């Protein structure tokens, strides 16, 4: 099984350490399915989800509905991680295109993929690069 980007999966994230999200938790797939299917190990990239309200580009809101989420939730971009596909317990649904775009924006910020330093609110850092 190689889920597509934006799929909501229930994953068993234990064992964990420190402040990492733990337990059975919904997560959003963020890795490219073609790249994930062609890896040496069966890994996918995911962002865990929480119902605890948060503000900023690193915590985009996710609406309940066709995604399979039962209440308004938030993607935890700063908890992005690779997980073995054997952690998958079930698949729920998919988030909307706008929600996936917000997650992509948060990942770009958190991982500095555009090469531009920014604050956690998404504003350009005056120090630049």
Phi, psi and omega in degrees: 000122175236095182292153180275163178302138179092354177287138176264121180242150169266120183240149171266105186271359179280147002277157179224177175222154173056233185266009179297145176295139185228171176080191175284124187209140173292143178220152178258130177287129180240354181275156178285126184297327179291321177291316181297326181288339185253024181268160176293325180242152183280070183250150171227151176269133182222159172239120178294161182238145176225157173268351180288122183299140178214158184236141175121170184295339180275358182224060182296141179287151179230129182273149174290158177139231186296345177290341185094350176288139185267349178209165177305133184224178182222134175283137180258081185303322182287003175247018181305139180201162172266139178226150175290141181297343178290350176280347182291127177256325175193164177250136182261300185182207181228146174279165181285164180300320179295322178293321178294323177296321178293322176294316178301319178297317178296319178295320177300318178294307186296321183264002179053048184286340179264002178075007182249125179287135181222162173279170181295344177278351179100357180280145180300137178280130185293344178287331179060201176226000000 
